[in-house]
Amino acid sequence: MIVYTGLDSLALNKFEKIRNKRIALLCNQASITRDLKHAVDVFYTAHLENTIELNCLIGPQHGLWGHTQDNMIEWQGYRDCRTGIPVYSLYSENREPTTEMLSGVEALVVDLQDVGAKYYTFIWSLFLCFKVCRKLDIEIVVLDRPNPIGGEQIEGPFVNENFRSFVGLESLGIRHAMTIGEIATYFKETFFPESQLTVVKMEGWERKMYFENTGLPWAMPSPNIPTSQSCLVYPGMCLLEATNLSEGRGTTCPFEMFGAEWMNGWELVNRLKQHNLPGVVFRPLEFQPTFHKHAGEICGGCFIHVTDPLIFKPFLTTIAILRETVKMYPEKFAWKQPPYEYEYEKMPFDILAGNDWLRKMIEELQPLNTMEERWVEESNTFKKIRQQFLLY
C-alpha cells in the first residue's frame, strides 16, 4: 500500500485547492513529501511559477526547523535566508497568528506531523489559528498526515474543562487515534462552526496503520521525538515532564528511557512485572543525561521495549511506573511545581492529565485497575464523539 500525504496530494494536483491564493504556510522540518522535498521548497516553487503567492512562513513550537528545545521561547520574526519570505513563530510572545502575520492572506495552510497525543502542542497551535482565522475570514487548509501510532487505539482521560492550557485547550482523548485533519474537523464542527476549513486528505492510509506501515520517510517533528518508536510511548511518558524523574531528555532515546540518580531500575522492574502490563518489557539500565533533568548524573532506571504495539497501553504503563515510584521513593519523588506551558497556577501533572483526581489516586496508591476504570469511562465517551469526525 502506497500512502500519499496531503502535501503529496496537493502537489500532484498542481495546488488546485489553493491556486491563485495568497498563502501563509504553517509547517516545520517534518513537513516533507514522500520523496523528501520540503513543504517550503514545494510552495516556494509554486510561488515562483505564479501558481500561488506565498506571503509568509510560520513555525510551531521548536521553530520552523525544529531547532529549539522544549519550552524555549523562540525569536520572533525574521526573513528566510533562501527565499526572503518572512518567518514567524507561534511559540514566542504570541501563540496565535497576529493580524500583521496574516495581512493580505486568503488561506492559512497547515502541514504538521502530529504524534498522536493530546499534549503535543502543534494541534493547539492549529486550534488558536481557527480562533484568529474565523475573525479574519481566512480559510484554513490542513494537509493531512498519518497518526504515527495508528487510528484505532484510544486511551486516557477525555474531559479537560477546568485544566485548559497550551497542552489541552479543550477536551480531547490523550491518545486520540485521529489524524490532524480529523482533529481539525472536530475543532471546526465543535468550537468554530463559522470557520472555513478544507482538509486535503491522504491517499492510501488506513486506520490500522502505524507509521512503519505507510512507506513514508520519517522526519523528527521535534527534537525529542527522534523516531516513530518514540511516539509509541509518548502518550504516557510525557507525564514524566511533570515530575522530578528524567523522561530521557538529554539521551538519544527520550521517552523510551527514564529514571533518576536515586532510582534502582532492577528493583523497579521486579515491581512492574507484578502488573502484567500488556505489550511491554522493561529493561533496567543506567544512563547519564547530557542536559535537562539530572544532567551529568548517573541515573538508574529502565528502557521501555514495546513488544506488541497493538496491545501496548502507553498511558496505563506510565501510571504504573509513577505509582510504583511513589511507593518506593516517597521521600525522593516529587511533582513538578508551576509554571508549565504558559500556565502559572495549576500543577503541571494536572494540566497534562486534564484533571486532579488522577494525581491524587496515584498519591493514595490506588489499585491500577481502579484508576484505569475511571479514565476508560471518559475514553469511551470520547470514542463516540470522535466517530463523526473520522475521514478514513
N, C-alpha and C positions, 0 to 999 in steps of 0.2 A: 504494500500500500504506500503510495507516494502522497505526502502531505504538503500542501502549499499554504503558507500563512496568508493573512490578509494583505501584508505588504507585497508578497509574491503575486497575489491575485490582482491587486491594484495596478502593479507594473505591467503584468501580462495583458491587462485590458486597457493599457495606454491611458491610465488615470481618468477613465471615463466618468467616474462618480464625482470627481472634483475638478474636471477640466475647466480652464479659463477662470478659476477662482483664486483669490488672494488667500494664502495659506500660512498658518502658524503650525509648526511641527513640534510636538512633544514626544521626545524619544530619548534613548541613551545608547550606550555602546552595544547592547544586546539586540538592538533593532536592525537585524540583518535579514537578507534574503537567503533562500536555501543554497544559493551559490556564493554566499559570503559577501555580497555587496551591502554596504551600509545604507540605511534609510536616508541619511543626509546626502550621500552621493547620488542615490536614485532620484531624490526630489530636486537636487540642485541641477542635475542633467535635464530634468523636465522643465525646470525654471529657465535654463539657458535656451531650451527649444521653444519657449513661449507656450508650453502646454499648461503650466500653472505659474503663479507668481509667488515665490517663497519669501515671505516677509520677515520671519524670524524663526529661530530655533529655541526650544525651551527644554530644560533638563529637570528631572525629578530629584529626589534625594540621591546623594552621591554624585550628582553632577551629570552633565551631558555625556561625559566619557567615563563615568564611574570611578573618578579619581579620588574622591574624598571618603574617609572612613565614617562610621556611624556617628550620628549626632553632631557632625561638624557643619557649621553654618558656612554656606558657600558664597563665593564672591559674586556679587550681583551686577550683571550687565557688562558685556564686552562684545567684541566682534570676532567671529570665527576667522582664524588666520588664513584659511584656504579660500573661503568664499566671500568674506567680508560681511556676511549676514549677522545681524545682532543675535546674541545668545543671552538668555535669561535663565534664572534658577527659581524653582518652586520650593526650595528648602533654604531660604535665606530670611531676610526681613519680611518677605512675602511668601505665603504658602498657596496663594491663589493668583492667577494671572491678573495683572493690573490693566486698566484702560489703555495705558501707554503701550504695554506689550502687544495688545490686540488691536491697536489703532489700524483701521482700514481692513482688518482681517474678515473674511467671509466664512472660513471654515477652519476650525482647530482640529488637526489630525493627530490622533494619539496612537503611537505604536510602542507599547511597553510590554516586556516579558514579566508577567506576574509569576509568583512561586506557589500559589495555591493556599495561602494562609491570610486570615483577616489582618494580621499585624503589619503586613508588608505595605509600606506607605504609598506605593505607586497608585493603588486603587483609590486611595483617599485624595491624592492629588487630582485624579480624574473626577472624583465627587465634587471637589471645590471648583474644578473647571466647569462642571454643569451649572453650579450656582452663578458663576460670572457670565458664562455664555448665554444663559437664559435671559439675563438682564440686557445684554448687548445684542440679542437676536443673532447670535453666531451659531452655526451648525457645528456639532461635534461629530467627527468621523473616527470611529475606532477600528483599527486594523487588527483583527483578531489573531491570537496566538494560542498554542496549546497550554492547558493546565499541565505542568510537568509531572504532577502526581495523580493524574487521571481525573476523570469526570464522574466518578461513581461513589467513592468512599467519602462520607461526611462524618465529622467528629467535633465534639466540643460544644460549649455553651453558645447560644444564639443571641439572647437578649442583652442589650447594651445601653439601656435608657439613661442610667444615672452615671455612666462612666465614659462619656464621649471624650475622644481625644484624637490625635492625628494617627493613632493606630486602631481607630474604630470610631468614626464619626456617627455611624448609625449601626443598627443591629445587622449582623452577618455571621453565618456559621464560621467557626475558627478554621476548620478545614472545610472549605465551602464547595469543592468539586465543581466549580464553574470556570469558564474562560473569562478573560477580561471583557470580551464582547457581551457575554451573558450578564456579567456584573453591571456593565453599562446599561443594559436593558432594564435590569432590576432598579438601578438608580433612577432612570428616566421615568419609568412607569409608576414607581412608588413615591419618589420625592420631587421630581421635576417634570410633571406631565406636560407642561407647556413648552419644554425644550425641544430642540431639533436634534435627532440622533440618526446616524447611519452607521451600521456595522458592516464592514467588509469581511464576510465570513471566510473561514478556511475551507479548503477543499481536501477531502480525504481523511480528515480527522474523525476518530470515533471515541466515544466516552471511555471505553475500556483502556485506551492507550495511555501509557506512561511515556515520558519524553523519549526514552530509548527506542520506543516502537515507531516513532514518527519519521525516522531517517533524516531529521533536520540537524544542522550543526548547533552545538551548544555554545553560547557566549555568556559570560558571567553577568547577570543583571545587577549585581552589586558586589563590592569587594569581598564579602564574607559568604557568598554563595558561589564557590568556585566550580562546582559540578552539579549536575542534575540530581545526584545522590544526596547532596546537601539538602535539597528540597524535601526529601522523604521525611527527614527528622525535624525540619524547621517548624511545622505547626505545633510541636510540643516544646522543642528545645529552646525556642525563642523566649519562653517563660523564664529561663535562667538569667536573662538580662536583668530581671527584677530581683536578683539575689546576689549574694557575695560569692557564688560559685562561678568559676570560669566556664563560659559556654564555648571555649575553644578559640575565641578570637586571639590572634597572635600566634596561631599554629597554621599548618597547611590544611587542616580539616575542621574548620569551625562548625559547631553544632553537632558534629559527629563524635567529638570527644569533649569531656567535661571533667571538672574536679576542682581541687583546692590543695594548698600545701598541707592542710591538716586532715585530708581525706585518705582513707585506706581503701583503695579500689578493690582489693581482693575480698575484704570483708563485705563491702557494699554489694559485690556481685553475688555472694552467697545469700545475702538477704533478698536481693531482687529475684533470685531463682524461685523463691517461695511463692511469688505472684503468678508464675506460669504465663508471663506476658507473651502474646502471640507474635510470631514472625520476627523475633529479635533475639540476638545473643550479645551479652556484654563481655567485653574482654578487658580485664584490669591492666592498667599501664601507669607509667609516669610520664609527664611531659613538662615542658618549660615554655610558657608563652613569651614571645618576644616583645609584646606590647599589650595594652589593655589590662584587665584584672590579673593580679598575681604576676605581673611582668618580671621576668628574670628569676622567678621562684620555681623550684621543682615541685610540681603538683602531683598528687595521687588522684586517680580517677579511673574512668572507663572509656573505651571506644564502643560506639553503638554499631553493631553489624546487623543490618536489616536482611534477614534471610528469606523472607517472603513478603514482598510489598503488598500483596493482595489482602493479607490478613493483619499486617502490622498496624498498630494503633499508636501514632506518634504522641497524641495528647495524653492518653492513658499512661503510656510509657514514662513520660516526663513527670506526671503527677506521682507515679510510683517512686521515681527517683527522689523527688522532693520529700515525699512522706518518709522514706527511709532515712534520708539525710537529716531531716528534723529530728527523727527518733534517735539516730546515732550521735548527732553532734548538737544537742540543744543549746550549748553554751557558745558554739562557734558559728553555727549557721545564722544568717541574718537576711531579712528582706531589705532590698534597696529602698532608700527614702527618696521623696521627691527632690528635685524636679525630674521629669521624664517626658520626652517628646512634646515640649511646649506646655506641659501640664505641671502646675506648681503646688497642688494641694493634695490630690489623691495618691494613694500608694501605687507605685508602678506596676506591681503584680495585679492589682485590682483593675487597673487601666487595661492591661493586656487581656485579662480573663473576661472583662466586661461585667464584673460583679465583685463583691467582697466575701460572699459566702464560701467560695472555694478555698481561699487562703485560710479562713477560719477553720474549715473542715480539715485542712492539712495540719494546722497547728494542733488541733484536737486529736490527731492521728485516727480519724475516722476510717473505717474499712474502705479499701479501694473500690469495691463494688458499690458501696453506698454512694460514694462521690460520683461514680460513673452513671449510676441510675438517675441522678439528678440532672446531669447535663444531657443525657440521652433524651429526656423529655423535651428539652429545648431543641436539640438537633432534629428530632422528629417533626417538631413544628416547622422548623426551617426547611426541612426536606419537602414538605407540602407546599410551602410558599414559593420556593425556588423553581418548582416544576414548570410553572407558567412562563418562566423567562429563559428556558433552555432552548438553544438554537440548533442542537445536534442530537 
